[in-house]
């Protein structure tokens, strides 16, 4: 009952609980929080406490002293550390309601990967409830992404969404407010970073951190050969000498580094198209597929997919926030239709 | 169409009479010597979509989200500014929602809280007022009950005391007194007694002075005594050091005496026991029954005494 009273002072939230970033969309307000899904844990004896969450914690990644550990509580789109996820969610929910003098108890919609198991979904639900939510609804990420991208999901027309997140890539064909076909590959932005780290280690004999790899990807990373070759100066620890060394990488090298994860995404898209019912395949051939998620920002990824599939490929507007925005719109659609289970998976 | 476009020599877009964003794309394509079919093949689009874009015909294009993507891809192919061209098309789509700061909503959220708190305070004030009014009303009714109770009892007592003992009155004993005095003397004495009693008796007791009592009362009551039943010689004596409400009723609960006695009064009631006695303020009373002092404390609670005498 108290949760219901507190709910009067809370706002409905849509949470994109991503491996890399957590985004929160508030009804009628838009995206109000976009922070890395990172928590810094301080260990004192046997006691553990949260030292920092989000952006502050991400700055600590790889730079922490012995008693602080910066961890990512989500891995491959699902919860890897239940308690830390709960702490992180509680922090984010209270941050969104920081002007409220009553502890918030909002209604929450959380986006989950298509192929997440019942156990994983239950973990996400329990985590959100423990973080203070009074009602938790789950929505599959590609559906949220499609709604957020503005696709006509309610029509009897097939549309294809490829949501490239931090930990997973979700591929779904949607028609009539439902997912007709979906697939998840555990390849995403993190895998791109790992590929760059491995490539640098192999070719330069140097070790770089995840944060450096991400910066390289954002600045010169590309999925398709570029007319103009770009370069970046990087510093890492030379494995042979054991001391920091600087070196230069160019966009063609990074393209080569990313070949493996990119080909996995291409294969997954092709696999989904192969399984697609003929009528929907015809619709998709007409309209093409839509890229969402942070991975869609990789330069010329749409060109690569267009060349590989022979379909028009478009990048959604503001692809990073599509899932969170779509979740928020789904909440509004559910309320407008008076049917809480309209889009929810549970 | 919103905005007009022209491709300048350096490949940039300039304002110009009405070729529209689609026209600008077509001019750029023609300058590069590329056919619409080739553009359609490179972008994996049907030729009619390329034609629709070049003709600025939003009606022939698919859903806005796709149309914007196609225009962006076409613009990028022509190495033109995609966002300017997309903005030039009226696609009827809502622009993506900007990312807002949580602080933007603070004012509205706080306003709701202020309104809710205001309503709550208003309700509390109303409840407080109602409580105070009820409290005052209760006190007033209690005060009127204390002041008015003798009068009320007096009214209710008069018919009861007159009517109730009347059937049981032993008329023959009054008519034929046992004393040796003549009837006339007795009547004269009774008349004197009655006059004396009437002077001292409060209004409540006047009702008891029925003709039937008068004869019996005239028998042998000492001065200051009051007969409360038709017969009997049991005597209740009370001395008051404080004001005190007194009620005496018979065993059947009928009220046979009730009045407010003042400090300094002495009351002597004669009648047929048993009596049910109620004293409103016990500390201000000394009670004796047939000359024997009665301790009140065992029968007193909150200064109110209830006891039965003569059982």
HADDOCK unambig.tbl for C-alpha pairs under 7 A between the chains (distance, minus, plus):
assign (segid A and resid 29 and name CA) (segid B and resid 100 and name CA) 6.49 0.50 0.50
assign (segid A and resid 30 and name CA) (segid B and resid 97 and name CA) 6.60 0.50 0.50
assign (segid A and resid 30 and name CA) (segid B and resid 98 and name CA) 6.93 0.50 0.50
assign (segid A and resid 30 and name CA) (segid B and resid 99 and name CA) 5.73 0.50 0.50
assign (segid A and resid 30 and name CA) (segid B and resid 100 and name CA) 5.89 0.50 0.50
assign (segid A and resid 31 and name CA) (segid B and resid 99 and name CA) 4.97 0.50 0.50
assign (segid A and resid 31 and name CA) (segid B and resid 100 and name CA) 6.00 0.50 0.50
assign (segid A and resid 32 and name CA) (segid B and resid 99 and name CA) 6.68 0.50 0.50
assign (segid A and resid 32 and name CA) (segid B and resid 100 and name CA) 5.77 0.50 0.50
assign (segid A and resid 32 and name CA) (segid B and resid 101 and name CA) 5.33 0.50 0.50
assign (segid A and resid 32 and name CA) (segid B and resid 102 and name CA) 5.00 0.50 0.50
assign (segid A and resid 96 and name CA) (segid B and resid 102 and name CA) 6.41 0.50 0.50
assign (segid A and resid 99 and name CA) (segid B and resid 106 and name CA) 6.65 0.50 0.50
assign (segid A and resid 150 and name CA) (segid B and resid 65 and name CA) 6.18 0.50 0.50
assign (segid A and resid 151 and name CA) (segid B and resid 65 and name CA) 6.55 0.50 0.50
assign (segid A and resid 287 and name CA) (segid B and resid 66 and name CA) 6.74 0.50 0.50
assign (segid A and resid 310 and name CA) (segid B and resid 44 and name CA) 5.90 0.50 0.50
assign (segid A and resid 311 and name CA) (segid B and resid 44 and name CA) 5.33 0.50 0.50
assign (segid A and resid 312 and name CA) (segid B and resid 43 and name CA) 6.05 0.50 0.50
assign (segid A and resid 312 and name CA) (segid B and resid 44 and name CA) 5.03 0.50 0.50
assign (segid A and resid 312 and name CA) (segid B and resid 45 and name CA) 6.06 0.50 0.50
assign (segid A and resid 314 and name CA) (segid B and resid 66 and name CA) 6.97 0.50 0.50
assign (segid A and resid 314 and name CA) (segid B and resid 69 and name CA) 4.82 0.50 0.50
assign (segid A and resid 314 and name CA) (segid B and resid 70 and name CA) 6.90 0.50 0.50
assign (segid A and resid 315 and name CA) (segid B and resid 69 and name CA) 6.48 0.50 0.50
assign (segid A and resid 317 and name CA) (segid B and resid 96 and name CA) 6.97 0.50 0.50
